[in-house]
């Protein structure tokens, strides 16, 4: 287990740096992912649109997890409920 612990210790600073960059440039990364997905979708003439959309969503989710590594997670209840209900028709 010593090798695994050494590897984790050496990779932790890189993970922190990537997390900081994801926090700083999250909007640019998201824009780049959308742009790349659009180009690929056009080149494949929409044949793989569903797979491209799924992959883009997963990439954005991974980027969000990197950017928000403060330990709150989804179990912390970070999303607030809506302040009011929609009007009835």
N, C-alpha and C positions, 0 to 999 in steps of 0.2 A: 504493500500500500504506500510505501514511501515514494515510489515513482509517480503515482497518481497525485499525491499531495503536492509534490514538487511541481508537477505540470499545472495544477490548479493555481498555485502561488505565482507562477510565472505568467499565466494567462489573465489573471485578475486585473492588472493594470491596463492591459489592452481592452478588456471588456469595459472598464470604467471610461476609457477614452472614447470607445465607440458609442457608449451610452450618452456621453456628453455631446458628441457630434450629432447624434440622432435628435437630441433635445434642441440643439441650436438650429439644425437644418431640416427639421421634420417636414416643413411645408415644401421645400425644394425637392426632397426625396419623394414625397407623395406625387408632386407634379411630374417628376421624371418617370415614376412608375406608370402613371396614367398615359404619358406621352409614348413611352415604349410599348405599352399595351395597345394603344391606338395604331401605331405603326405596324406592329405584328399582325393585328387583326385585319388591317387593310391589305397587307402582303398575302395573307392566307385567304383573302376574300370572304371573311366571316365564317369559314369552315370550323374553326376552333374557338369561336367567341366564348362559349360557356367555360371552356378550360382556361382561356386567357383571363377571363373575369375572375374565376376561382383562384388562379395563381396570383393575380394582382391583389386580391383581397387578403390572401395568406401572407404575402410579402408586406403589405401595409400593417397587418396585425403583428407580425414579427417586429417591424420597425417601432410600432407603438409600445410593445413590451420592452424593447431595449431603451426607449426614451423615458419610460416611466418605471424605472427599476427601484423606486423608493420603498418597496416592500408592502405597499398597501394592498395590491392585488385585487381580484374581483370579490373576494370574500369579505372585504372591509366595508362594502356598501358605499362605494364612492359616488354612485349615481343617485341623484336626488329624485324623488317622485315628482310628477308634474304638479305645478302649483294650483291649477284649476282644471276642472273637467271641461271637455269641449261642449259647446252649446248643443242642445237637442234640437233636431229638425222637426 
